[in-house]
Amino acid sequence: MQNKQMKHVVNGAFILSLAALIAKILSAVYRVPFQNLVGNTGFYVYQQIYPLYGIGMTFALSGLPVFISKLIAEQTDSGWQRETLRRSAVLLTFLSVLIFIGLQVGAEQIAQSMGDHQLAPLIDAVAWMFLFMPWLAVSRGFFQGRFIMVPTALSQVIEQIVRVAVILIAAVWAVQGHWSVYKMGTWAMSGAAFGALASSGVLLYFWWRRERQPQGNMSEVAVPRYRDLLRRFLAEGGSLCLFASLIVLLQLVDSFSVKNNLVVAGLGQAAAKSLKGVYDRGQPLVQLGLVLATALSTSLLPSLTRALQRQRQNEFYRQAVMMIRLSCAFSVAAAGGLIALMPGVNRLLFGDTHGDLALGLYMLSIVLVALILSYSSVFQSLGEYHLPTVALLLGLVVKLAINGWAVRQWQINGASGATVFALAVMFWLLWWRSRNYIRQALFRQNFLGKLFVCTGGMVLVVGVLYAQLVQWLQPGRLATGGLVLLCVALGGGVFLFLARKLRLLTIREWLALPLGKKFLRRFK
């Protein structure tokens, strides 16, 4: 019976991970045609306000549902669960209405702080999605707490499909109707509310189906008081939400400081907006680079949970080390490949090679974010939320402190450097305060040295090949895309060959990868 339940949990985690992967790919890929349609300035307008949407999305999708599912899983009594859900909904409704009113009333002031008063209608548009947050978070958390993952997974994918469709339709209409970039941005941001509405409908359907079934009565088990529940929301739920929105919070700092400080550095308003739009190209690239690393981490989280439930400490640490090493290996490979091919990737996706240096530097974020999420997952699995929260807040303080100065000195190169430095501070604190066994995960069996050789070999082969082919062929944009794909395939093959030859990963780690068993057989 226990094995059957664990299989159900693992299958549910796989469904949720697959949905998250699809949603992340959709969220990153749509920005390429969007930028091509609206240009750098239109992209700047959208990306200035995107962090506000991103924070709301992570609250309703990643952070709060995970915390609420933990609350639900703590008790099997259906009456206790229903009352806890009701009280959670009351707290979240108060929070969401407060945020909605704050954004509506303060839209002008927020826009002025970003250095562009014309952004106010976009802030008004994105505020409406926060009204859906209580229902989305509570219903998703309930289903996940009962290990019913299909409603959350389906609602997540539907939400992204509807939102992306609205954004791209708005971009096409804007081009055809010669709209201003701000009118286009307002309609594009309304996609957040339309997506939340569609997602709410999906969850309402599953909730209605469940309510038709007989429900248990309220038992004598004491439910958490509002004060205790609020304390847990702030401590545990707050930590989960902060880490789920890590990249978005750093982008929010950029929204308030990059364009303003570019103007202070001497650029005109139009030039500063366009350059900020070039800098914003890095965000979808980082998201794509993180897809594989975060998918690997997520796929191993059920193993961590299972080890803790069975009180097998050695198995827990072994699985944690595996998660950290796999995340590090593939995030370094992704970052190295993107840096080596940045001129081609930039030209293929965005039509030119502006900002190659800043974007290449920004790609280092992939490695640091992957490691931060892996280490924080270990802490949170052990019920330790304080240190990850402190590390994240310290990193944000560092970003706030140096971002403006760095932009004034080195423009968007400085903004990328400030982001990387802030992430490095976060990671260092998490690594330094982790348990010795976890701290040594990246140093055993000369892992970092082997990883450096594997990635260096891949970057050298890919970089030299791409440079030579561009010099010989002088390709156009589409032909550049073909060269990039060729180099990506070759680079991936070189990395895997060197990784197996140098025994970068253990047999157990290879087998944990998708198709890892087939790869080992073929290599032999």
Protein Blocks (a to p, Z undefined) as FASTA:
>chain_A
ZZmmmmmmmmmmmmmmmmmmmmmmmmmmmmmmmmmmnommlmmmmmmmmmmmmmmmmmmm
mmmmmmmmmmmmmpcbfklmmmmmmmmmmmmmmmmmmmmmmmmmmmmmmmmmnopaklmm
mmmmmmmmmmmmmmmmmmmmmmmmnopaklmmmmmmmmmmmmmmmmmmmmmmmmmnopaf
klmmmmmmmmmmmmmmmmmmmmmmmmmmmmmpccddddfbdcddfklmmmmmmmmmmmmm
mmmmmmmmmmmmmmmmmmmmmmmnopafklmmmmmmmmmmmmmmmmmmmmmmmmmmmmmm
mmmmmmmmnopaklmmmmmmmmmmmmmmmmmmmmmmmmmmmmmmmmmmnopaehklmmmm
mmmmmmmmmmmmmmmmmmmmnopaklmmmmmmmmmmmmmmmmmmmmmmnommlmmmmmmm
mmmmmmmmmmmmmcfklmmmmmgghlmmmmmmmmmmmmmmmmmmmmmmmmmnopafklmm
mmmmmmmmmmmmmmmmmmmmnomaafklmmmpghklmmmmmmZZ
